[in-house]
């Protein structure tokens, strides 16, 4: 996708990415972390503000820095980089709240045609995975590179 995004800095393993959100509230450090789950070949995507004191991720804070589309495009760029390096891995994502999960769904929907060219996308509804459909509320998402 050719959208404005922030410059990403990644660890060598491509499991941790950092970038700076630069908006009307100033510069806010962000973290994207891919971590193993108990299920084989499924990694969790965690995203949020970086707590500069603890160096840990805070996925509950609401930054409202006025750059949500650019931030989302940056997270998507990290997913592309991660799945380029680990094409066999599924990436699981859900928001820390229903509102965030809805925001993720809206982002997938907005760029559906582009994303579907590169990824298999499924949504979790009523405890079952199904092919992603626009305008359906999901509890989580899982993607894999084609």
N, C-alpha and C positions, 0 to 999 in steps of 0.2 A: 504494500500500500504506500502510496506517495503522499503522505500527510506530514504536516509540520510536527516535529517531535524533538524531544530533548536528547542531548548527547548522553549515551549510556557508557558507564564504566563497569566492566565485568571482571570477576575473579577468573582465573585461568580455567577452572572447571565449568564455567558458565552456569553455576548454581546460584550465584548472588550478583545482582546488578544494582547499581546506584545511579541516581541522577538528581538534578536540582530543578524543582518546580520554581519558576520565576514569574510571579504574578503580582497583583495589587497588594498582597500581604507580605511581599518580599520573597526572599529565597527560602525554600523549604526543602530540606533533603528528603529523598524518597528511597525506599528499598523495595526490591523485588527478589523474592527468595523461592527457589524451586527445591522442594525437599521430598525425600522418599516417603511413601506411605507403607502401610502393612501389606498392600496389594502389589504384586509383582508388576513392574513396568508402568506403574502409575505414580506420578509425582504431583504434589500439591503446589499450587501457585499461591504464594502469600504476597500481598502488596500493601504498603502503607507508608506513613511518615517514619523517618529514621529518628529515633530518640538519640540526640547527640551526646547525652550523658551516659546512657547505657549501651549505645551502639546497637540497640535492638529495634525491631519493627513494631510500630503501633498501628494496627489496622482498624482502630475504632475512632480515631480522631477525624474530624471533618475539617479539612483545610480551607475549602472555599476560596481558592487562590485565583479564580477566574480563568483557569487554563485547563479545564477538565478534558476537553477534546485532545489537547496536545499531550496531556498526561496519559490518557487512554491509548493514544497512538504510540507512545513510548513503551507502555506495558506490552502492547501487541508486538512491537519491534523486539522486545526481550523474548517473547514466546517464539518468534521466528528464529532468533539466534539460538535459543535453547534447542528447539526441535530440528534445526539444521545440524547441530552437533549430536543430538540424540534422537534420530528419526523414529526409533522403535518405541519411544516413550509416549504415553498418554499424559496429558496435563489436565488436572482437575482444578476447578476454580469455583468458588462461591463467595458471595459477599459476606462481610461481618454483620450485615443487617439485610432485611428484605429490600430496603431501598437501594442498597449497593448492588445486590444481586439483580435487581430490576435495571439499574444503570448499566451493568455489564450486558444484560440482554438487549437493551436498547442500542448499545455499541455494536454488538454482533449483528443486530438487525440492520442498522444503518449501513454497514459495510458487508452485508451478507453475500452479495454476488462475488466480491473480491475474495473474501475469506474462504468461501466454499471452493474456490479454485485450488486452494492449497491445503485445506484441512477437512477432515471428517469431524463433524460437530454434533454432539448429542446433548440433550437437556434431561435433567432428572425431574420427573413429575410423578407424584403419588408413589414414590419409591421405585419407579421403573425408568430405565433409560430409553429415550426415543430420539429419532432424528429431530434435530433442531427445527422448530417452526417459528416463524415470526408471530409476534403478538400472543405468545403462550407464556404464562408465568412458570418459571422453573426454579427449583431449589438450588441447583448447581449445574455446572457445565463440564464437559470433558471433550478434549480435542486431541487429534493426532494428525501429523503431516501425512499427506497423500503420497 
